Amino acid sequence: MEVRITHIHLSGGETYRHIQSVRWQNADNSSEWDTDSTATMVSRLRRGWRMFVWSGWNKVEVTAAGGRYLSTEAGELMKLPRF
């Protein structure tokens, strides 16, 4: 499955290590939205899910940094709206 992360929820700081949960949208079915913990999303990455954020017109891949955190190469994930 491929999903687009649209929002992040931080707790205890302002870095990617503080992302506690994310809101996401199914890339194939725009009516499917959900909110899940970072741990759940990292587990899904390990199972083959693909995740991305939009940065302007560019689709940027989300990865599991250190095996525990969600991250993007140039910090695009941290630019997303908070919830």
C-alpha positions in Angstrom: 0.0 0.0 0.0 1.1 3.6 -0.6 0.0 6.4 1.6 0.6 10.1 1.8 1.3 11.6 5.2 -0.6 14.8 5.6 -0.2 15.9 9.3 2.1 15.2 12.2 1.6 15.3 16.0 4.6 16.1 18.1 5.2 15.6 21.8 8.1 16.8 24.0 10.0 18.6 21.3 10.2 19.8 17.7 12.4 17.2 15.8 11.5 14.1 13.9 12.2 12.1 17.0 9.2 13.8 18.7 6.6 12.7 16.1 4.1 10.6 18.1 1.5 10.1 15.4 0.6 11.0 11.8 -2.5 11.4 9.7 -2.4 9.8 6.4 -4.4 9.3 3.2 -4.4 6.2 1.0 -2.7 7.2 -2.2 -5.0 4.9 -4.3 -8.3 5.8 -2.5 -8.4 9.4 -1.5 -11.5 8.8 0.7 -9.6 6.6 3.0 -7.9 8.6 5.9 -6.6 7.4 9.2 -4.4 8.4 12.2 -1.7 6.0 13.5 1.3 6.1 15.9 4.8 6.4 14.6 5.5 2.9 15.9 2.7 1.5 13.8 3.8 3.4 10.7 7.4 2.2 11.1 6.2 -1.4 11.4 4.2 -0.9 8.1 7.3 0.5 6.4 9.1 -2.7 7.4 6.2 -4.7 5.9 6.6 -3.0 2.5 4.2 0.0 2.7 5.4 3.0 0.8 4.9 6.5 2.4 5.5 9.9 1.1 4.8 13.6 1.6 4.4 16.3 -1.0 7.0 19.1 -1.1 5.8 21.5 -3.8 5.4 19.4 -6.9 7.8 16.7 -5.6 6.9 13.4 -4.0 9.3 12.8 -1.2 9.8 9.3 0.3 9.3 8.8 4.1 11.8 6.3 5.7 12.3 4.8 9.1 15.3 6.6 10.6 17.2 4.5 13.1 14.5 1.9 12.8 12.2 3.9 15.2 11.4 7.3 13.7 9.8 8.6 10.6 11.9 10.9 8.5 12.5 12.5 5.1 15.8 13.3 3.5 15.6 17.1 3.7 13.1 17.5 6.6 9.9 17.8 4.6 8.0 15.8 7.1 8.6 18.5 9.8 7.1 21.1 7.5 3.7 19.4 7.6 0.7 20.9 9.5 0.3 19.8 13.1 -2.8 18.3 14.7 
